[in-house]
C-alpha cells in the first residue's frame, strides 16, 4: 500500500540509475535512481519508467511523482526523463 509523500505534484530529480534486483541470469529487473543527497527512489515501471533499464550507471533527469510506501521507501512514477550522460 502506498501513501503520497507531501503532494501529487511532479518533482524533478537528478541521479544515477543503478540495478537493485537481478534475474537468475544476472540481468537487472529492478532499478533505482540514486541522488547526490544519498536518497534512493525505486523506479515504477508503469509509463516510461521501464525504459530506464537501458540506462544503467548513467546520469538521468526524471520528472515524476514521488510516492512513499508505508515502510518508508520511496518510489518515483516517471512522467518524463532525459539522459544526462555516463558517470
Secondary structure as GFF3:
##gff-version 3
##sequence-region A 1 87
A	DSSP	beta_strand	2	4	.	.	.	ID=ss1
A	DSSP	beta_strand	11	22	.	.	.	ID=ss2
A	DSSP	beta_strand	28	34	.	.	.	ID=ss3
A	DSSP	beta_strand	40	44	.	.	.	ID=ss4
A	DSSP	three_ten_helix	47	55	.	.	.	ID=ss5
A	DSSP	beta_strand	58	69	.	.	.	ID=ss6
A	DSSP	beta_strand	74	86	.	.	.	ID=ss7
###
